[in-house]
């Protein structure tokens, strides 16, 4: 197994770009750090044949969602309200999606990032993970909890939507 | 399938997407990596911290576990191969980070300039087993400016007949300089072999005996 430092050297830049595409800049740095700390903890158990970039992107995806949730100090709205102070289990399956939808518009550095913010969560994920992290659609689908075909469709829809948004923006 | 191939407009858009997410600079990544090393240290997941340092004998590699200094690589050794070896034998959870070995660097600098006669750093010798471990433990007590023969070291380690094994322990010493295998010489008085080359061994012994100036004056 390679020293973990080599993994950071090889994939650090692309993971930071993924974080920056999913989060405002200040939060992207935190997500990067959290991603590599988690990855380092689990690294000795990583199977030798694993796709390391895909593995790191998956962790970064989870950390981006954590960042977005942590941003809202109040209870996450999709969690069932506690009854008599007893929490009623975790949010349902769509919670991640809604967390991504809650990306705030603060800290947006340019119009294309603003346009990215306007995408549906799965479209945004599919565009970023396929075109920026260069993962194949099969892995993007796995990461987003959908099929390969659905991931491919989300990316195409996302690109189409970005194009429309950008056209509508005066240059 | 045909949705996968973007048209010209899509390619322009993707190029713009590429540009809109700036490629991180080396400084940005270095700063994040330093922060990661500090986080990993605090969280107890930094199993091996390593760094390089300049010395009068060329670049040295220093590696430390949480228990202590585990490896010094001399300039004559392949540092990448040493790091790969540590990933296999200790843990792959390794980062380049200076903090853990700061005291070692300071003490080695003092040693090379003639201002330090013994090292006060924790050692991690757990990779060395059996008789070799006994040999290195005794070797630590061989003082500055003195020498011991391989036979004498074997005897001090509890097995006077294991002269060859004592020699083998020295040649596989993972922490040269701090565990002073350069102070072990042949019974006939010749200096014998050294991982850093016999010239380096002669030079270190000359410095320690006071017959040469501080090692920092030579290259």
Contacts between the chains, C-beta under 8 A, distances in Angstrom:
chain1	res1	chain2	res2	distance
A	1	B	87	5.6
A	1	B	88	7.1
A	1	B	92	4.2
A	2	B	84	7.4
A	2	B	87	6.3
A	2	B	92	6.6
A	3	B	48	7.7
A	3	B	83	5.2
A	3	B	84	7.1
A	3	B	86	7.4
A	3	B	87	4.6
A	3	B	92	5.9
A	3	B	94	4.1
A	4	B	92	5.6
A	4	B	93	5.4
A	4	B	94	5.5
A	4	B	95	6.4
A	5	B	94	5.6
A	5	B	95	5.0
A	5	B	96	5.3
A	8	B	33	6.0
A	8	B	36	7.0
A	8	B	95	7.3
A	12	B	24	7.6
A	12	B	29	5.2
A	12	B	32	7.0
A	12	B	33	6.9
A	13	B	23	6.5
A	13	B	24	5.1
A	13	B	29	6.3
A	16	B	24	4.7
A	16	B	28	7.4
A	16	B	29	7.0
A	16	B	32	7.1
A	17	B	21	5.0
A	17	B	22	8.0
A	17	B	23	6.9
A	17	B	24	7.0
A	20	B	21	5.2
A	20	B	22	7.4
A	21	B	21	5.0
A	29	B	32	6.5
A	32	B	32	5.7
A	33	B	32	6.5
A	33	B	35	5.8
A	33	B	36	5.8
A	33	B	39	6.1
A	36	B	36	5.2
A	37	B	36	6.5
A	37	B	39	5.2
A	37	B	40	6.2
A	37	B	43	6.5
A	37	B	45	7.1
A	40	B	36	7.7
A	40	B	40	5.8
A	40	B	45	5.3
A	40	B	46	7.9
A	40	B	93	5.6
A	40	B	95	7.8
A	41	B	43	7.5
A	41	B	45	5.0
A	41	B	93	7.9
A	43	B	92	5.9
A	43	B	93	5.9
A	44	B	91	6.5
A	44	B	92	5.9
A	44	B	93	6.5
A	109	B	20	7.8
A	110	B	20	5.3
A	112	B	16	5.8
A	112	B	17	6.1
A	112	B	20	3.8
A	113	B	20	5.9
A	113	B	21	7.6
A	116	B	17	7.9
A	127	B	17	7.4
A	131	B	14	5.7
A	131	B	17	6.5
A	132	B	17	7.3
A	132	B	18	7.7
A	132	B	21	6.5
A	152	B	3	6.8
A	152	B	4	6.4
A	153	B	3	7.2
A	156	B	3	3.9
A	156	B	4	7.4
A	159	B	6	6.5
A	159	B	10	5.5
A	159	B	13	6.4
A	159	B	14	7.5
A	162	B	13	5.9
A	162	B	17	7.5
A	163	B	9	6.1
A	163	B	10	7.0
A	163	B	13	5.5
A	166	B	13	6.7
A	166	B	16	7.6
